């Protein structure tokens, strides 16, 4: 059962956020290190991109699977699988790259090992977000839902800031040292969660009866929201370096890295400041944040497109941070109100599919628009797309709920049956 003491509930929220922070540090470290090493170990850009796409496929099936499992075995065990499994997966990826750096294996053999290692990482790491989201839904009520989910988003944003800093410091000791440290950080997060994180209350006894499907109309609108949001963001992120070179004429590598880091840090700082500061005080409703994330994103893209210098683009990225701050508590929080308490894990898993599809398709869409229509085209097209998403959000009906962090009435259990399918006799004294 979840602890009744509010202090223990607060402790659980921040422990969950700490675990997410450690995972995000490891995740950002991994991307910073892996991409520069791709050429060093002999991967072409096309081969590396294909490998990452193939390795991302387990995320699509993994998130719904782990979400459902969290409805059956509990949130904490699946969260531990995600945190610990992502750490082990990071070690596998680092070791494969070490093999390539040392020249022990090259070509298709090394590429195949990389796909397997990265795929294993994705299969385990995909357990984190569904279990963390469902956990936070379990221990919050409707009034504090956005506040709780904001902690997860803030931890992710803060990890994205700390990761590059640690990578810069640790890279002096060797190109793969940051990845090994990231794995240790992830294992430390898993240990802390194992020792200190309580299991929230279960909301339903007959969990095997959960029938939530990918096509369920209750969660479809929120999957569409995540798909549109992440597709546009990943398209922007993948062309950002090209945009700074072609529009603002920043071609010197160190200056390009510094400028890109400045823009992304301004976004991350806004995410953390809003979610840890503002949202913990005003406690906005998820339905409100759902409607705000699109307009903030549109304003961000327009500010970037019209910025006279790269420095002025920080205004756009700060607005993008506002959009991100609204996204997780707005979309996932609203989705949690659209389904029943015993369906939260499954719903969170399906919502993660929207994120993943957007992350996979975004780079392909962004580079094609950039190449065929010019540097500013992804920004203008993105603004149009997010305007459509904003209008769509106005049509989504989010039900008002009163249930919170306490067991809800589950669906009636299926009648017990004998081995031949005949209903079992009633237990004496049963009503």
N, C-alpha and C positions, 0 to 999 in steps of 0.2 A: 504493500500500500504506500501511497505517497505520504510524506510527512505532513502532519497537520500544522506544525509550527511554521509560521510565516518566515522565520529566520532560516529554517532549513530549506524552504522553497527558494528563498533568495540565494542561498548557498548553492543549490542545485543549478539555478540559472547561470551563475557566474562560473561554476565549474564546467558547465556545458560550453560556455563561451570560451573558457581557457583552452579546452580541448580543440575547439574550432580554430582558435588562434594558432596553436601549435601546428595543426594540419595546414593552415593557410601559409605559414612561414615555410614549411617544407614544400608546398605546392609551388610557391613563387620562386623559391630557390631552384627547384627542378627546372622550370622553364627558362630561367636565366642561364643555367649552365648547359642544358642539353642542346639548345639551338646553336650556340657558337661551336660546340664540339662536333656537330653533324658533319661539317666539311672535313674536319681534322681526321675523322675516322673513315672518310671516303664516301659519305652519303651525298648524292646530288640533291639539289633543292626539290626536284620532282619526286625522287625516291623517298626523301625524308617526309615530305608532305603526305604522300600516299601511306607511308608507314604510320604516321600519327593518326590519319583518318581511320585506317584499319584497326589500330590499337584503341581507338575511341569507341568502337562498336560495342564492347562489353558494357560500357556505361549505359547504353540504351536499354539493354535487357536487365542489367544488374540493379539499377535503381528501383524499378517496380518489384523485382524479386525480393530485395532486402526490405523494402517498405512493407510488403506483405508479411515477411518473416517477423518484423518488429511487432506486427499485430498479434502474432502467435506466441513468440517466445519472450517478448518484452523489448523495450527501447534500449536499455543499457547494454545487453549482450551484442546487439547489432551495431551500436555505436562503437563498442570496443573492437568488433571485427573491422569496422571502417578505419578507425584510427591506427590500430596495430597493423592491419593488412596493408594500408597505404605506406607505412614505414618500411615494412618488409619489401613491398613492391619497389620502393625507392632504392633500396639496397640492390635489388635485382637489376634495375635499370643502370645504376652506377657501375655494377660489376660488368655488365655487358659492354658499356662504354670503355671500361678499363681494359677489357679484352681487345677492343678496337685500337685504343691508344697504344697499347703495348705491341700491336701487330700480330697477336696470336691468331686472329681470324679476321677476314675481310670479305667484301663483296656481299653476295646474296645470303650467305650463311650468317654473317653478322647482322644483316638487316632483318632476317627472319627471327634471330634471337631477340633483337630489339623489339620487334612487334609482339613477341610472346611475353617479354618482361613487362613492357608497357601495358599490354592487354591485361596481364595479371594484376598490375597496379590498379587499372581502371575497374576491374571486376570487384576488388575489395574496397577501393575508395568510394565506389558508388553507394556504399552502405551508409556513409556519413550523413549526407544531407537529409535523406528521408527519415532516418532515425532521430537526428537532432531536431528536425522540424516537428515531427510527431511528438517527441519528448516535450518540447516547449509548449505545444498545444495542450498536452496532458496536464501540465502544471500551471496553466494560466486560465483565467476566465475571459469572457468577451471583452471586458474593459481593459485588461492588461495584455491582450493577445499581441497587439502591435508592438507594445513595449518589449515583450519577451522575445519576439522574433527579430526585433531590431538588434538585440544583443548578438545574435548569430551573424547578422550582416556586418555589424561593427567589428566583431572579432575577425571576420574574413578580410575586411578592409584594412585593419591594423596589421594583420599578418602579411598582407600584400605590400605594406610599407616597410616592415621590418625585414622581410625576406631579402630584397635587394641590398639593404644595408649590410646584412650578415654575409651575403654573397661577396660583396666588395671586400670585406675584411678577411674572409676565410680563403678567398681565391689565391692569396699570396702563398698559402701553404700547399697549393696544388689545385689543378682545375676541377678535380672531383671531390675534394675535401668538403665543400659546402653540401654536396648531396649526402655524404656519409653523416655529416652533422645533422642534416634535415631528418634523416632516418632516426637518429638518436633522439631528436626533439619529439618526433612522432611517437616513439616508444615510451618516452617519458610522459607524454600526454595520455597514452593508453593506460599506463600504470596509475597515474593520478585519478583517472576516471574510474578505474577498477576499485581503487581503495576508498574513494571519497564520494563518488556520485551515487545517490540513491536511485532505485528503480521507481518510476512514477506509478500511480495507481492504474490498474487495468480497468478499462471501461466496459468490458463485456466478457462474459464467460465463454459462450459458444463461438469462439473466434473463427472456427472453421467455416462458419456460415457467411463470412464476408464475401460478397459477390461483385465488388467494384471492378469495372472493366475499363480498358483504355478508351472506349467509346462512350463512357458514361456522360450524359449531357450536363451533369452537375459540375464536372471538373474540366470539360472541354474548353469553356471560355478562358480559364486560367492557364491552360496549356498553350492556347493561342497567344495570350498575353506574353508568356515567357518566351515563346518562339520568336515573336516579333521584336521583343526587347533585346534578346541575346544575339539574334541574327544581325540586327543593326549595330550593336556594340562591337561584335567581333569583326564585322566588315570595316568599321572605323579603326579598330585597333590594328588590324593587319596592314592598312594602308597609311598609318600615321607617319611612319618613317619616310615613306616615299613623298608624302604630302609636305613634310617639313623641308625636304630637299628641293622639290620642284616649285613650291609656292614661296617659301621663305628663304630659300637658297642657303640652307644650313647643310653643308656637305662634309665638313671636317668630322671624322668619326667620333672623337671625344665630345665635341660640342653637340653633335646629334644625340648621343647617349644622355648627356646632361639635360638637354632640352626635353627629350622624351620623358626622362625621369621626373623632371620638374612638373610636367603636365599631369602625369599619372599620380604623383604624390599629392598634388593639389586636389585631385578627385578623391583620393583615399582619405585625406585629412578631413574633407567635407563629410564623407560617409561616416567616419568615426565620430566627428563632432556632433553631427545631427542625431545619430542613433544612440550614442552613449550619453549625450547631453540633452538636447532638445526633446527627443521622444521619451526619455525617461521621466521628464517633468510634465509634459502636456498630455502624454498617453493618447495619441490620435487613434481613431477607429480605423481598422483595416480598409473599410469601404471608402473612407476619405482618401487614404494613401493610394488606393487603386486608381482613383481618378486623377491624382496629381502627378504620378510618375511620368505619364506621357507628355503633358505640357512642359515639364521641366526638361525632358529629353529634347523636345523640339527646340526650346529656347537655347539649349546647349549647342545643338548642331548649327543653328543660325549664327550664334555668337562666334563659333569656330570659323565658319565660312566667311564671315564679315570682318574677322580680326585683321587689322593692318600689319601686325607683327606676331611672331611666335609667342612673345611675352603676353600679348593680349589674349591668346588662346587659353591662358589659365582661367579666365572668366568662364569660358565655355566648359572647361573640364570641372570647374567648381559646380556649375549648374548640373553637369552630368553626375557629379557626386550626390547632389540633391535627389536626382532621379533614382539613382541606385539606393539611396537611403530609404526611399519610399517603396522600392520594388519588392524586396523580400517580405516585409510585414504587410504590404498592400496586397500582393498577389497570393502568397501562401496563407496569410491571415484570413483573407476573404474566402479562399478555397476551404479552409478549415471550418468555416461557418456553413458551407454549402453541403457538407457531408456529415455523417453521424460520427459520434466519438469513437466507435469501434472500427471505423474505416480510415482513421487518420494516417496510419502508416502506409497503407496502399495508395491513398491519395497523394501523399508526399512523394512516393516513388514515381508515380505517373507524371507529376509536375516536373520532376527532374529530367524527364525525357524531353520536355519542351526546351529546357536549358541546353541540353546536350545537342539536340538537333540544330538549334540556333548556332551553337559554338562550332559545329561541323560545317554547316552551310555558309556561315558568315564570311570566312576567308575566301571561299570560292566566289561568292556573289560580289564581295567588295573589290577584289582584284579585277574581276571582269568589268565592272562598272568603271573603275579607275582607268583601265587600259583603253576602253572604247569611247568614253565620254569626257575624260579629263579629270584633273586632280580634285576639283571641288564637287564633281558629280556625286560621289558617295555621300557627301554631306547634304546636298539638296534632296537627293532621292531618299536618304534616311529621314529627313525632316518631313517629307510627304508621307512616308510609311508610318512614322510615329504619330503624325496627325490622324491618320486612319485608325491607328491603335487607340489613340485618345478618345476618338468618337465612339469606337467600339466599346471602350470601358464604360461609357455612359449608359450603354444598353444592358450591361450585366446586372442582374438582380441578385443581390447578396441577402440571404434571409437573416432576420434578426434572431439571434439565439440567446438563451439565458443560461445554458449549461456551461459549466466551467471546470475547474480542476477537482472533480469528484466523479465517482462512478455514475454513469448514466444507465438508464434502463435498456438492456440489450434486447435484440430481437428474440422472439420465442425460440427455444431450442428445438431441433428436429427430434421427432420421437425415436426412442431407442429401438433397435431391431435385433432379433435373433439372427443367427447365421443364415437361415433360409429366407430372410426378408420379412418374416411374420413379426408384427409388433411384439415387443417383450412385455411380459406381464407387469402390471404396476407394482411398485414396491409397497409392501404393507405400511399403512399409515400415511402414504403420500396423498396429497390433496390434488 
